[in-house]
Amino acid sequence: MRIYLNLRAGDLVIINESFSQKQIGKLAMVIKSDIYNAQILILHTGEKEDFATYKLIKLEDYHERKSN
């Protein structure tokens, strides 16, 4: 089951799924978003990419998952 996130511009996210293994776990900032897709800026590389929102985790949720 895919869970699409409600993201806003400025939200920090972690890339959870990607075709490129190098991108998984990278920190990114949402530039713009709708319910299904988000344009993000990968902070490590400065690249702009489009991602399905279900492939991203909000940073605050990521920390909650790690602590459990």
C-alpha positions as CSV (number, residue, x, y, z in Angstrom):
1,M,0.0,0.0,0.0
2,R,1.4,3.4,-1.0
3,I,1.0,6.3,1.3
4,Y,1.1,9.7,-0.4
5,L,2.3,12.5,1.9
6,N,0.8,16.0,2.2
7,L,3.9,18.0,1.7
8,R,4.4,21.8,1.6
9,A,7.2,23.9,0.1
10,G,10.0,24.1,2.6
11,D,9.4,20.7,4.3
12,L,12.6,18.7,4.8
13,V,12.4,15.1,3.6
14,I,14.5,12.0,3.4
15,I,14.5,10.0,0.2
16,N,13.2,6.6,1.1
17,E,12.9,5.0,-2.4
18,S,14.8,5.7,-5.6
19,F,16.1,4.0,-8.7
20,S,19.5,5.5,-7.8
21,Q,20.8,3.8,-4.7
22,K,23.0,6.9,-4.1
23,Q,20.0,9.1,-3.5
24,I,18.4,6.9,-0.8
25,G,18.8,8.4,2.7
26,K,19.7,11.9,1.3
27,L,18.2,15.0,2.8
28,A,16.1,17.2,0.5
29,M,13.8,20.2,0.7
30,V,10.4,20.4,-1.0
31,I,10.2,23.1,-3.6
32,K,6.6,22.5,-4.7
33,S,4.2,19.6,-4.2
34,D,0.8,18.2,-5.0
35,I,-0.8,15.1,-3.5
36,Y,1.1,12.7,-5.7
37,N,4.4,14.3,-6.7
38,A,6.9,16.7,-5.3
39,Q,9.8,18.7,-6.8
40,I,12.7,18.5,-4.3
41,L,16.1,20.0,-4.0
42,I,18.6,17.4,-2.9
43,L,20.7,19.4,-0.4
44,H,23.9,17.2,-0.8
45,T,24.1,17.7,-4.6
46,G,22.0,20.8,-5.3
47,E,20.0,18.8,-7.9
48,K,16.3,19.4,-8.5
49,E,14.3,16.2,-9.0
50,D,10.7,15.1,-9.2
51,F,9.6,12.3,-6.8
52,A,6.4,10.5,-6.0
53,T,5.5,11.6,-2.5
54,Y,5.2,8.0,-1.3
55,K,9.0,7.7,-1.9
56,L,9.7,10.4,0.6
57,I,9.6,10.6,4.4
58,K,9.1,13.9,6.3
59,L,12.2,14.5,8.5
60,E,10.1,14.6,11.7
61,D,8.5,11.3,10.8
62,Y,11.9,9.7,10.0
63,H,13.2,10.5,13.5
64,E,10.1,9.0,15.1
65,R,10.6,5.8,13.1
66,K,14.3,5.6,14.0
67,S,13.6,6.0,17.7
68,N,11.0,3.2,17.8
